[in-house]
Amino acid sequence: MKHLCQVYRSPKNEGMYLYVNKDDGLSKVPESLLARFGKPQSAMLLLVTPDKKLARVNAERLLACLDDPGYYLQLPPAPDGSDIDAQRVREQNTRLGG
């Protein structure tokens, strides 16, 4: 399993990124999330495979989210500098309609 992934940076929230399938674009991202995220700014195009090493997300988790719900929201690090745990991301996605 692999996906060509478009990564967007949030203009409103430093460190917030949105990953989507390049072919789907933003079509699967809930409007409520886009409103909070701000106008997405293209950051990079990335080929993601299960064994790809990524800085702040497990590639297998990212690929699963790209399949369902169709996007992955990466939140900024916690104020104490620690990485975000998967539960916090799931809670944020739920609040935003994902």
N, C-alpha and C positions, 0 to 999 in steps of 0.2 A: 504494500500500500504506500503510495506517495501522492503528494499534492503540490501543485504550484500555488504558492500562497502569497497573497498581497498583504503587506503589513502597513498599517496606517498609524500615524502618531496623532494624539489628541492635542489641539491647540489650547484647550482649556485646562488640562491636567497633566503636568509634567510627569513623565514616566508611565503614562497610560497608553497602551497600544492595542490595536484591534487587528486580529488575523482573520482573513477570509480566503476562500478559494478564489483564485484569480478569475475563473470562468463565471462564478456566481456574483462576483463583486459584492456590493453591500445589500443585495436583494433579500438576504435572510436575516439581516440585522434588524432587531425591533426599533421602531421609530423612537421609543422612549430612551433607548440606549444612545441612538444617534444624537438626540437632543442634548443629552448630558455630555456626550463625548465632544461635541462641537464638529465643525466641518473637518472631516478626515483629511489629513495631509499624508500623501504617499511617502513612506519611509524606505521601503525596499521590496523587492521581489525575491522570494526564497523557495527553493525546492526542498520540501520536508519529507524525509524518510524516517521510518521507525528508529533507526540507529543514529540519526543526526544529533549532534551535541548542540544544544541551545543554552543560552545563558540563564534564563529564568523560568523555563517551562520544559517539562518532559515531552519529547517529541511524540511519543505514543499517545499521551494525553491530548496534545494539540491536534493530532490527526483524528482522534475520536471526536473531539469537539467540532472539527471542520466537517465531519460527516453528520453529526447531530449535536447541537442545534444548527450548525452551519457557520459558526464563527467562534473565536476565542478572544476573550477580553483579558488582557494582562494589566493588572493594577499596579500602581507605583508601590515601591517598598514601604513597609510599615514605618512609622516615625522613628522607631528604634533602630532602623537600618536592616532589620531581618527580612528575609524573603517572604513572600506571600504564600500561605499554605493553600492547598486546593479547596478546603472548606470555605475560606474567605472569598475565593473567586466564585464558587458555586452560589454562595449567598448573594453576592453582588449581582451575578447574572440573573438570579431569581427576582431580585428587587427591580431589575431593569426590564423584566419581561421575557427573559430568555429561558 
